[in-house]
Amino acid sequence: MDARLLERFWPEFYARNIPVVVTGGMDEWAAMGMWTPSYFRDLLVGMEHPLRETDDEIEYAFVNHTKRVMSVSDYIDALDKELLEGSRQPYFGNIPIASPDTTCWFAPIRDHFAFPDVLRDRVGEELRLWIGGRGQRSTIHNDSNHGFNAQVYGRKTFVLFPPEEHQYLYTMRISDDTWVSQVEWADPDLSVHPEYSKATGMEVTLEVGEMLYIPAFWWHSARAESVAININIWIFTPDIGKWIQ
Ligand SMILES: O=C(O)CCC(=O)C(=O)O
């Protein structure tokens, strides 16, 4: 959907609970062209942060749920040079940019982007930054909020499944708020997860300047096709509640 048509968003996508890719909505963002790995490497010199130990989020969710404190600049430097290619690279993803321990680092980028103000009745929002290397991926999971994920640098492929397809995804609850699927969508093992063959995963690859609307409770996963920088917003509305299955 073209950003000039955002008045269609509420009736055609939000009200009908349908994901959509918005194009042209980031053209005015200062982030465009400015946010590169080297920009963040320089911005974040001196920042130490816990990073997921592995790029394999299935392993992270089910086996090795640990993080390691690393220099973010060193990590980004290695990503940019593809030094980490092929290894079990950590992930500077899901980083809240306005939490008490990160807000000082990210203050300079806060006005580099502006998500469309299309959801009424919002009771809260959260912004997260994702910088990862080629092949970086997340598990299939759902969120109890609406989301827009914006591609600022590189390319990322998302897969999406409607909420009711949990029955084909071998989902399980791994914390109070988090449900994930045990299926590796890029390489599903149908002998272990035969019902997955009935799931209707929709794949979309976001190019720079595109943002994906992910309605609450849609199952989704992402895989970076190159070094990728994304910013997303989670929007909380009073009607959502928690996922129950
Ligand atoms: O980019 C990723 O690895 C995951 C993004 C995601 O889960 C989201 O936008 O809600």
The ligand as a Gaussian input file, in Angstrom:
#p B3LYP/6-31G(d) Opt

LIG

0 1
 O       13.598000      -8.876000      12.873000
 C       13.460000      -9.801000      13.658000
 O       14.373000     -10.615000      13.891000
 C       12.118000      -9.985000      14.340000
 C       11.200000      -8.810000      14.230000
 C        9.908000      -8.990000      14.971000
 O        9.670000     -10.014000      15.581000
 C        8.891000      -7.930000      14.960000
 O        9.009000      -6.949000      14.211000
 O        7.895000      -8.062000      15.738000

